[in-house]
């Protein structure tokens, strides 16, 4: 089984050249994240985030076509 690279909100924001606030908003919209049992901090699997962003972008484009 392949080891997942888990990164923090801050690291994700840096990699995506965005703000932590944007990451928080995207989490509310379904951005996948991992919260370890009993933990307060969240972590992100970068590969899963990129997949979600591709799917989310496709969904937004399809919705615009329907308008």
TAPEQUI-V80650 format. One record per residue. RES is the residue in three letters. SS is DSSP state (H for helix, E for strand, L for the rest). NEAR is the number of other ideal C-beta (glycine too) atoms within 12 Angstrom. D_LAST is the distance of its C-alpha to the last C-alpha in Angstrom with 1 decimal. Layout:
# TAPEQUI-V80650
res | ss | near | d_last
RES | SS | NEAR | D_LAST
RES | SS | NEAR | D_LAST
This chain:
# TAPEQUI-V80650
res | ss | near | d_last
UNK | L | 3 | 43.3
UNK | L | 6 | 41.7
UNK | L | 7 | 42.0
UNK | L | 15 | 38.7
UNK | L | 18 | 38.5
UNK | E | 23 | 37.6
UNK | E | 25 | 36.8
UNK | L | 20 | 36.5
UNK | H | 30 | 33.6
UNK | H | 19 | 35.3
UNK | H | 21 | 35.8
UNK | H | 35 | 32.2
UNK | H | 24 | 31.0
UNK | H | 17 | 33.5
UNK | H | 19 | 32.5
UNK | L | 22 | 28.8
UNK | L | 9 | 29.8
UNK | L | 20 | 28.1
UNK | L | 15 | 29.5
UNK | H | 19 | 30.7
UNK | H | 13 | 28.5
UNK | H | 19 | 25.4
UNK | H | 31 | 27.0
UNK | H | 19 | 27.5
UNK | H | 16 | 23.9
UNK | H | 26 | 22.8
UNK | H | 23 | 25.5
UNK | H | 11 | 23.9
UNK | L | 17 | 20.6
UNK | L | 16 | 22.7
UNK | L | 29 | 24.5
UNK | L | 26 | 27.6
UNK | L | 27 | 30.9
UNK | E | 23 | 34.5
UNK | E | 15 | 36.7
UNK | L | 11 | 40.3
UNK | L | 6 | 42.2
UNK | L | 6 | 43.6
UNK | L | 12 | 42.0
UNK | L | 9 | 39.9
UNK | L | 16 | 38.6
UNK | E | 25 | 35.7
UNK | E | 25 | 35.6
UNK | E | 35 | 33.0
UNK | E | 22 | 33.3
UNK | H | 25 | 32.0
UNK | H | 19 | 31.1
UNK | H | 22 | 29.1
UNK | H | 33 | 27.2
UNK | H | 20 | 26.3
UNK | H | 17 | 25.1
UNK | H | 25 | 22.9
UNK | H | 26 | 21.5
UNK | H | 14 | 20.7
UNK | H | 18 | 19.0
UNK | H | 20 | 17.1
UNK | H | 15 | 15.9
UNK | H | 14 | 14.8
UNK | H | 16 | 12.9
UNK | H | 15 | 11.0
UNK | H | 13 | 10.3
UNK | H | 12 | 9.2
UNK | H | 11 | 6.8
UNK | H | 10 | 5.3
UNK | H | 9 | 5.6
UNK | H | 8 | 3.8
UNK | L | 7 | 0.0
